[in-house]
Amino acid sequence: LTRRDLQAEAKKKGRPWDTSKGFDYSAPCGPIVPKEEIHDNLFFPTGGGTTNHENTAAATTTTAAYLSLEVNGERRQESTLDKMIWNVPETISYLSKYFRLQPGDLIMTGTPAGVSEVKVGDSVSVKCGDLPSCDFTVGPPE
C-alpha cells in the first residue's frame, strides 16, 4: 500500500518515499507457506505452463503464477509472475548483494498495472497462484 499524499509531498521535495510506503499497517500479508509445502503445479490453477520438475523450489520460482487483486469483489489488478521486470531468482540474487537474506524474510516488489485508491471499509483480496490469499478490510487511521 502507498500513502499517495506522503508520496507526492516527498516527490515534490526530492526526498525518499520511505514514509509513504512504510506506515503502520502498510504491508498486509497472507499466511506464509514454507517452500517445502508448495507443490510444483501450484502456480497453474488452469493448467498449462512449464516448470523445472527437478525440485520444488526451482519449479515454484520459475513459473508464471497468476497474480490478482480485488477490491469489494471487483478485479483491479491481474498479471502473471513472469511479467515482472526481474524474475524471482534474479530479484533474490540482486538483493543478496546488499542485504543478508534469511529464512522468513519477505521481499516486497511492485505490483501489476491497475493501481488505484482503497478507502476505509473496502474489502481487499490478493492472490498468487494457489497460495492462501491475503484478505483484509481497510480500517480507519489510528
C-alpha positions, 0 to 999 in steps of 0.5 A, a space after each residue: 500500500 502507498 500513502 499517495 499524499 506522503 508520496 507526492 509531498 516527498 516527490 515534490 521535495 526530492 526526498 525518499 518515499 520511505 514514509 509513504 510506503 512504510 506506515 503502520 499497517 502498510 504491508 498486509 500479508 497472507 499466511 506464509 507457506 514454507 517452500 517445502 509445502 508448495 507443490 510444483 503445479 501450484 502456480 497453474 490453477 488452469 493448467 498449462 505452463 512449464 516448470 523445472 520438475 527437478 525440485 520444488 523450489 526451482 519449479 515454484 520460482 520459475 513459473 508464471 503464477 497468476 497474480 490478482 487483486 480485488 477490491 469489494 469483489 471487483 478485479 483491479 489488478 491481474 498479471 502473471 509472475 513472469 511479467 515482472 521486470 526481474 524474475 524471482 531468482 534474479 530479484 533474490 540474487 540482486 538483493 543478496 548483494 546488499 542485504 543478508 537474506 534469511 529464512 522468513 524474510 519477505 521481499 516486497 516488489 511492485 505490483 501489476 498495472 491497475 493501481 488505484 485508491 482503497 478507502 476505509 471499509 473496502 474489502 481487499 483480496 490478493 492472490 498468487 497462484 494457489 497460495 492462501 490469499 491475503 484478505 483484509 478490510 481497510 480500517 480507519 487511521 489510528 
